[in-house]
Amino acid sequence: MTATLTPPSARAAAIAQRRRALSSAAIPLAYLLVTAFGMWWIDIRPAALASGMDDIARLIERMVPPTTGDLPSLLSLAIETLWIAIAGTGLATIASIFLAAASSRHFSGPRLVQWLARAIIVVTRAIPSLIFAIIFVRLFGLGPLAGALAIAVHSVGMIGKMMADVFDEQAPDPRDAVAAVGAGRAQNFVATTLSRALPAVTSLVLYRLDINIRASAVLGLVGAGGIGVALQTAIGSLDYPRAAGIIVVIVAMLLALELISYLAQRATAEHADETTAAQLYGARQDRAALGWNRTRTLHVAGSGVAAAVFLIALTQLSIDPARIARSWGTAIQMLQGFFPPVFSAEIALGIFESVLMAISATTFGVVFGLVIAVLSTRHLIRFEPLAIILRLAVVVMRGIPDIIYALIFVAALGLGPFAGFLALTISATALASKFFTDSLQNVDPAPLRALEATGASRLQVFVSGVWPQFVPSFIANSLFTSDLSLRESAVLGIVGAGGIGFLLEESVATLDYQVTAGILLGLIVVVVGLEAVARWARKKVI
């Protein structure tokens, strides 16, 4: 008998496939191990949660029925919140396009520029928006300008990172083809990378917008404008019905934004029309002229409307050029107060607890979010009423600020990380389900139609056609969810929900900026570590 020899290329491909499979399994396994330890450390006890349900029910009863108080004033603050969020998100998006392009692994420019772009993304993502709000309020005074700038700088971390991930996931063939005909670097980027990333970019920018609307509840603590000021006043005065009414207004705004997001994704989705192949330009008789098909027309019109709304939002920020000119001296004095940073064992322990809270909450949130996403899309379960109910439930979950969840659980279960873990789990579930749903909706339908043509069942189509396309986004979004949960935990400590948040709030309140700097450096180190894991995962899995 003659032995069949496997070609070296086939063996190498098989080895690479096994390594990719091991890498895909290593990340969930690591999260499960950390979560198991975190459940012991945090003392997660279902019995304690069950016993506290009566206290939670009584607190909710005190919030019903919701009231709005002075409705015109509340609506004015709600509109101000929208302008703050739109202006901040727009500024962050513009900056993130350049930063994401420079930080992408496909960037062919100077290595120093790439490192600098990555550093900016990491630092802005690691520092909580509340800290940026405190800084800008001191520099520019109370009002919407400080809030918009805080949102803009902090949002660069998320939008820039996620946008860079989208750029990294793209196949290099279109870029190589356009470069081969002599296109410049900028022309190549716009015609291939940015154009193909438009659906995913639209989704993440709109999601960041509703995160920024909810962020006003935290920024209101330091007078950075928006509806958060009214919410914090209601909570501080124990006016729970009014607090509930304000939350209802926030949820209503997010429901409207969810509808806009859904329509925008349908208009920009590359695979929105499954009957034809995706194309950049419409069909035309003159091959030398640009085509204006329905998709391209919607892209241009939508971009024009978004630009107009963004410019209007900028005019609502009460910008005072004289105050801005005087802010440089204050900025220098403030930065001097951060040096030298002070780091202690107490800070290290607080950051460690925040990491355990974030990873444990992410594990539960990813599992719950995946179930919600599968039930909300048509790939496996095709029951539209259930999908609508779940999407609305997720919007409501996202509409309530994390700090409100933390307050409820602290009131029912007492101070400590258990309350923070529960609040973060709800937040992680909402975040993960949103991203997973968007990713499942944007999978290429061609392999699915091919499998269906062979008689494959719905489950077989999902496992063989949907899941392989979904895995890279699943891992990337799960890692990002843990990253966001870590930063949220740094805020929940303000109300006693565990983690580093209490020390951070105390250092800011007492103007002990050296301790604040030490805490922020510790958070940056942790975020850089998560970023290294994420890049390793993308390299091995994507």
C-alpha positions in Angstrom: 0.0 0.0 0.0 1.1 3.5 -0.8 0.9 6.0 2.1 -0.8 9.3 1.3 1.4 12.2 2.2 -0.2 15.4 3.4 1.2 18.5 1.6 3.1 20.8 3.9 0.7 23.7 3.1 -2.2 21.5 4.2 -0.5 20.5 7.4 0.3 24.1 8.2 -3.3 25.1 7.5 -4.5 22.3 9.8 -2.1 23.4 12.6 -3.2 27.0 12.2 -6.8 25.9 12.4 -6.2 24.0 15.6 -4.4 26.9 17.2 -7.2 29.2 16.2 -9.7 26.8 17.8 -7.6 26.6 21.0 -7.3 30.4 21.1 -11.0 30.8 20.7 -11.6 28.4 23.6 -8.9 29.9 25.9 -10.5 33.3 26.3 -13.9 32.0 27.5 -12.2 29.5 29.8 -10.1 32.3 31.4 -13.2 34.4 32.0 -14.9 31.4 33.5 -12.0 30.8 35.9 -11.8 34.4 36.9 -15.6 34.5 37.4 -15.5 31.4 39.6 -12.9 33.2 41.8 -14.8 36.4 41.7 -18.0 34.8 42.9 -16.1 33.6 45.9 -14.4 37.0 46.5 -17.5 39.1 46.0 -19.6 36.6 48.0 -22.3 36.2 45.3 -25.2 34.6 47.1 -28.5 34.0 45.3 -30.1 33.6 48.7 -29.0 37.1 49.7 -30.5 38.5 46.5 -33.8 36.6 47.1 -34.0 37.9 50.7 -33.5 41.4 49.4 -36.2 41.3 46.8 -38.8 42.6 49.4 -36.6 45.7 50.0 -36.2 46.2 46.2 -40.0 45.9 45.8 -40.7 48.5 48.5 -38.2 50.9 47.0 -39.8 50.5 43.6 -43.2 51.1 45.1 -42.0 54.4 46.4 -41.1 55.4 42.9 -44.6 54.7 41.6 -46.4 56.6 40.1 -43.7 58.6 38.3 -44.0 62.3 38.3 -42.2 64.9 36.2 -42.8 68.1 38.2 -42.1 71.2 36.1 -42.5 69.5 32.7 -41.3 72.4 30.5 -38.1 72.7 32.6 -37.6 69.0 32.4 -38.1 68.9 28.6 -35.6 71.8 28.3 -33.0 69.8 30.2 -33.8 66.7 28.1 -33.2 68.7 24.9 -30.0 70.1 26.4 -28.9 66.5 27.1 -29.5 65.6 23.5 -27.4 68.5 22.3 -24.6 67.6 24.7 -24.6 64.0 23.6 -24.8 64.8 19.9 -22.0 67.4 20.0 -19.8 65.2 22.1 -20.4 62.1 20.0 -19.9 64.0 16.8 -16.6 65.4 17.9 -15.4 62.0 19.1 -16.4 60.4 15.8 -14.4 62.8 13.8 -11.3 62.4 15.9 -11.8 58.6 16.1 -11.7 58.1 12.3 -8.2 59.4 12.2 -7.1 57.7 15.4 -8.6 54.4 14.4 -7.0 54.5 10.9 -3.6 55.3 12.5 -3.9 52.6 15.2 -5.1 49.9 12.9 -2.7 47.0 12.3 -3.1 47.8 8.6 -1.6 51.3 9.0 1.5 51.6 6.8 2.7 55.0 8.1 5.3 55.9 10.8 5.3 53.5 13.7 5.4 56.4 16.2 2.1 57.7 14.9 0.5 54.3 15.4 1.8 54.1 18.9 0.6 57.6 19.8 -2.9 56.9 18.4 -3.1 53.7 20.4 -2.0 55.5 23.5 -4.6 58.2 23.1 -7.4 55.6 22.7 -6.3 53.7 25.7 -5.9 56.7 28.0 -9.2 58.3 27.1 -10.9 54.9 27.5 -9.4 54.2 30.9 -10.3 57.5 32.6 -14.0 57.7 33.6 -16.1 60.4 32.0 -16.8 61.8 35.5 -13.1 62.7 35.9 -13.1 64.5 32.5 -16.3 66.3 33.5 -14.7 67.6 36.7 -11.6 68.8 34.8 -13.7 70.6 32.2 -16.1 72.1 34.7 -13.1 73.6 36.5 -11.6 74.9 33.2 -14.7 76.2 31.4 -17.3 76.5 34.2 -20.7 74.9 34.8 -22.9 74.1 31.8 -23.2 72.1 28.6 -19.7 72.9 27.2 -18.0 71.0 29.9 -20.3 68.0 29.5 -19.9 67.8 25.8 -16.1 68.0 26.0 -16.1 65.3 28.7 -18.3 63.1 26.6 -16.2 63.8 23.5 -12.8 63.0 25.0 -14.1 59.9 26.8 -16.0 58.6 23.8 -12.9 58.6 21.7 -11.7 55.6 23.7 -14.7 53.4 22.8 -15.4 54.7 19.2 -11.7 54.7 18.3 -11.1 51.2 19.6 -14.2 49.6 18.1 -13.6 51.4 14.8 -10.0 50.1 14.7 -11.3 46.6 15.4 -13.7 46.9 12.4 -10.8 48.1 10.2 -8.6 45.2 11.4 -11.3 42.6 10.6 -11.5 43.6 6.9 -9.9 41.4 4.2 -6.9 43.2 2.5 -7.8 42.2 -1.1 -9.8 45.4 -1.9 -7.1 47.7 -0.5 -4.4 45.8 -2.4 -6.4 46.1 -5.6 -7.1 49.8 -5.3 -3.4 50.4 -4.4 -2.3 48.5 -7.4 -4.0 51.1 -9.7 -2.1 53.9 -8.1 -4.5 55.3 -5.6 -3.1 57.3 -2.7 -3.2 56.2 0.9 -6.2 58.5 1.8 -8.1 57.6 -1.4 -7.6 53.9 -0.7 -8.8 54.3 2.9 -12.0 56.2 1.9 -12.8 54.0 -1.1 -12.3 50.6 0.6 -11.8 50.6 4.4 -14.2 53.4 5.4 -16.9 52.5 2.9 -17.0 48.8 3.9 -17.0 49.8 7.6 -19.9 52.2 7.3 -22.7 49.8 8.6 -20.6 48.8 11.7 -19.4 52.4 12.3 -23.0 53.7 12.1 -24.1 51.1 14.7 -21.4 51.8 17.2 -21.7 55.6 16.9 -25.4 55.4 17.5 -24.9 53.1 20.4 -22.3 55.4 21.9 -24.8 58.2 21.5 -27.3 56.5 23.8 -24.5 55.7 26.2 -23.7 59.4 26.3 -27.4 60.3 27.0 -27.3 58.0 30.0 -23.9 59.4 31.0 -25.6 62.7 31.8 -26.9 61.1 35.0 -23.3 60.9 36.2 -22.0 64.1 34.7 -24.8 66.0 36.5 -23.0 65.2 39.8 -20.5 67.9 39.0 -22.7 70.3 37.2 -21.8 69.4 33.6 -25.3 70.1 32.3 -28.2 68.0 31.0 -31.0 66.1 32.6 -28.6 64.4 35.0 -28.7 67.6 37.1 -32.5 67.1 37.7 -32.0 63.4 38.4 -29.4 63.9 41.0 -31.5 66.6 42.6 -34.5 64.3 42.8 -32.4 61.4 44.3 -30.6 63.7 46.7 -34.0 65.0 48.0 -35.4 61.4 48.2 -38.1 62.5 45.6 -38.3 59.0 44.1 -41.4 59.5 42.0 -39.8 62.5 40.2 -36.6 60.4 39.8 -38.7 57.7 38.2 -40.4 60.3 35.9 -36.9 61.5 34.8 -35.9 57.9 34.1 -39.0 57.5 32.0 -38.0 60.5 29.9 -34.5 59.1 29.4 -36.0 55.8 28.3 -38.3 57.5 25.9 -35.4 59.4 24.3 -33.5 56.1 24.0 -36.5 54.4 22.4 -36.6 57.2 19.8 -32.9 56.8 19.2 -33.3 53.0 18.9 -35.8 53.5 16.1 -33.4 55.9 14.4 -30.6 53.4 14.8 -32.6 50.6 13.3 -33.6 52.7 10.3 -30.0 53.9 9.8 -28.6 50.4 9.9 -31.2 49.2 7.4 -30.2 52.1 5.1 -26.5 51.5 5.4 -26.2 47.8 5.8 -24.1 46.2 3.1 -26.3 43.1 2.9 -29.7 44.9 3.3 -30.7 43.6 -0.1 -30.1 39.9 0.0 -31.2 39.4 -3.6 -28.2 41.1 -5.1 -24.5 41.4 -4.4 -23.3 44.3 -2.4 -21.9 47.1 -4.6 -20.2 50.4 -3.9 -21.8 52.3 -6.8 -25.1 51.9 -8.7 -25.4 50.4 -12.2 -24.9 52.9 -14.9 -24.5 53.1 -18.7 -21.5 55.3 -18.6 -18.8 53.2 -16.8 -16.7 56.3 -16.2 -19.4 58.1 -14.2 -20.4 57.5 -10.6 -23.8 55.8 -10.2 -26.5 57.0 -7.8 -28.4 54.0 -6.7 -30.8 53.9 -3.7 -28.1 52.8 -1.3 -25.6 55.6 -2.2 -28.3 58.2 -2.2 -29.4 57.2 1.3 -25.7 57.3 2.4 -25.2 60.8 1.2 -28.5 62.1 2.4 -28.1 60.5 5.9 -24.6 61.9 6.1 -25.9 65.4 5.3 -28.6 65.3 7.9 -26.2 64.0 10.6 -23.7 66.8 9.8 -26.5 69.4 10.0 -27.7 68.1 13.4 -24.1 68.0 14.7 -23.5 71.6 13.7 -26.7 72.8 15.3 -25.7 70.9 18.5 -22.4 72.8 18.6 -24.2 76.1 18.6 -26.1 75.1 21.7 -23.1 74.6 24.0 -22.8 78.3 25.2 -19.2 78.5 24.1 -17.4 81.5 25.6 -14.2 82.2 23.7 -12.9 84.5 26.5 -13.4 81.7 29.1 -11.6 79.3 26.8 -8.7 81.7 26.4 -8.3 82.0 30.2 -8.5 78.3 30.8 -4.9 77.5 29.8 -3.4 78.8 33.1 -5.9 76.8 35.1 -5.2 73.7 33.1 -1.5 73.9 33.8 -2.1 74.4 37.6 -4.4 71.4 37.6 -2.0 69.2 35.8 0.7 70.1 38.3 -1.5 68.9 41.1 -1.5 65.4 39.7 2.3 65.0 40.2 3.8 63.0 41.7 1.1 60.2 41.6 0.5 58.3 44.8 -0.2 54.6 44.7 -0.9 52.4 47.7 -1.9 48.9 48.6 -5.5 50.1 49.3 -5.6 51.4 45.7 -4.3 48.1 44.4 -6.9 46.2 46.3 -9.7 48.5 45.1 -8.7 48.1 41.4 -8.4 44.3 41.9 -11.9 44.2 43.2 -13.1 46.3 40.3 -11.5 43.9 37.9 -13.2 41.0 39.5 -16.6 42.7 39.5 -16.2 43.7 35.8 -15.1 40.3 34.5 -17.6 38.3 36.6 -20.4 40.6 35.4 -19.2 40.4 31.9 -19.3 36.6 31.9 -23.0 36.6 33.1 -23.8 39.5 30.8 -22.4 37.9 27.7 -24.3 34.6 28.3 -27.6 36.5 28.9 -26.8 38.9 26.0 -26.1 36.1 23.6 -29.4 34.4 24.4 -31.3 37.7 23.9 -29.5 38.4 20.6 -30.2 34.9 19.2 -33.9 35.3 20.1 -34.0 38.9 18.7 -32.7 37.9 15.2 -34.2 35.7 12.5 -31.4 33.2 12.0 -32.6 30.6 14.5 -35.9 31.7 16.1 -38.2 33.5 13.7 -40.9 34.9 16.0 -41.1 38.7 15.4 -43.3 39.6 18.4 -40.7 38.0 20.7 -37.8 39.9 19.0 -39.6 43.2 19.4 -40.4 42.6 23.0 -36.7 41.7 23.7 -35.4 44.7 21.9 -37.7 47.0 23.8 -36.7 45.3 27.1 -33.0 45.9 26.3 -33.7 49.5 25.5 -35.4 50.0 28.9 -32.5 48.2 30.6 -30.0 50.5 28.9 -32.2 53.6 29.6 -31.8 53.3 33.4 -28.4 54.6 34.4 -26.1 52.1 36.1 -25.8 54.2 39.2 -29.6 53.9 39.7 -29.3 50.1 39.6 -26.5 50.3 42.1 -28.5 52.5 44.4 -31.4 50.0 44.4 -29.2 47.1 45.1 -27.2 48.9 47.8 -30.5 49.8 49.5 -31.6 46.2 49.4 -28.4 44.3 50.0 -26.2 46.8 51.7 -22.8 48.3 50.8 -20.2 46.2 49.0 -19.3 44.7 45.6 -22.3 42.4 45.4 -24.6 45.3 44.7 -22.1 46.6 42.1 -21.8 43.2 40.5 -25.6 43.0 40.0 -25.7 46.5 38.5 -22.8 45.8 36.2 -24.4 42.5 35.1 -27.6 44.3 34.0 -25.4 46.8 32.1 -23.2 44.1 30.5 -26.3 42.2 29.4 -27.8 45.2 27.7 -24.5 46.1 26.1 -23.6 42.6 24.9 -27.1 41.9 23.5 -27.1 45.2 21.6 -23.7 44.5 19.9 -24.4 40.8 19.4 -27.8 41.6 17.7 -26.2 44.1 15.4 -23.4 41.7 14.5 -25.9 38.8 13.8 -28.0 41.2 11.6 -24.9 42.1 9.5 -23.6 38.6 8.6 -23.2 37.8 4.9 -26.4 36.0 3.8 -24.8 34.2 0.8 -23.4 31.2 2.8 -26.7 30.9 4.6 -28.7 30.8 1.3 -26.3 28.2 0.0 -26.8 26.0 3.0 -30.5 26.4 2.9 -30.4 25.3 -0.8 -28.8 22.0 0.3 -31.7 21.3 2.6 -29.9 22.2 5.9 -32.1 22.8 8.9 -32.3 26.1 10.6 -30.0 25.0 13.4 -27.4 23.6 10.9 -27.5 26.9 9.0 -26.9 28.8 12.3 -24.0 26.5 13.4 -22.3 26.2 10.0 -23.1 29.5 8.4 -23.9 32.2 11.0 -21.7 31.2 14.0 -18.3 31.1 12.1 -18.9 34.7 10.8 -20.1 35.8 14.3 -17.2 34.4 16.4 -14.7 37.3 15.7 -17.3 39.9 16.7 -18.5 37.8 19.6 -15.0 37.7 21.1 -14.1 41.4 20.3 -17.4 42.6 21.7 -17.1 40.4 24.8 -13.7 41.8 25.6 -15.0 45.3 25.1 -17.9 44.7 27.4 -15.5 43.8 30.2 -13.5 46.9 29.4 -16.6 49.1 29.7 -17.7 47.3 32.8 -14.4 48.0 34.5 -14.8 51.7 33.9 -18.4 51.6 35.0 -17.3 50.0 38.3 -15.0 53.0 39.0 -18.2 55.2 39.1 -20.5 52.8 41.0 -18.3 53.1 44.1 -19.7 56.6 44.6 -22.8 55.1 46.0 -20.9 52.3 47.9 -21.2 49.6 45.3 -17.7 48.3 45.8 -14.5 48.6 43.7 -12.1 51.5 43.3 -15.0 54.0 42.9 -15.2 55.1 46.5 -11.5 55.9 46.8 -11.6 57.7 43.4 -14.6 59.8 44.5 -13.1 60.6 47.9 -9.8 61.8 46.3 -11.6 64.0 43.9 -13.9 65.5 46.6 -10.9 66.3 48.8 -8.8 67.7 45.9 -6.2 65.0 46.6 -5.3 64.8 42.9 -2.1 62.9 43.6 -4.1 59.9 44.8 -6.5 60.5 41.9 -3.5 60.3 39.5 -2.4 57.0 41.1 -5.8 55.5 40.7 -6.0 56.6 37.1 -2.6 55.2 36.3 -3.6 51.9 37.9 -6.7 51.8 35.7 -4.7 52.6 32.6 -2.4 49.7 33.3 -5.4 47.4 33.6 -7.0 48.7 30.4 -3.6 48.3 28.6 -3.5 44.7 29.8 -7.1 44.1 28.5 -6.1 45.8 25.2 -3.1 43.4 24.9 -5.4 40.4 25.4 -7.9 41.8 22.9 -5.2 42.3 20.2 -3.8 38.8 20.9 -7.3 37.4 20.4 -7.9 39.3 17.2 -4.5 38.1 15.9 -5.2 34.5 16.8 -8.9 34.3 16.1 -9.8 36.8 13.4 
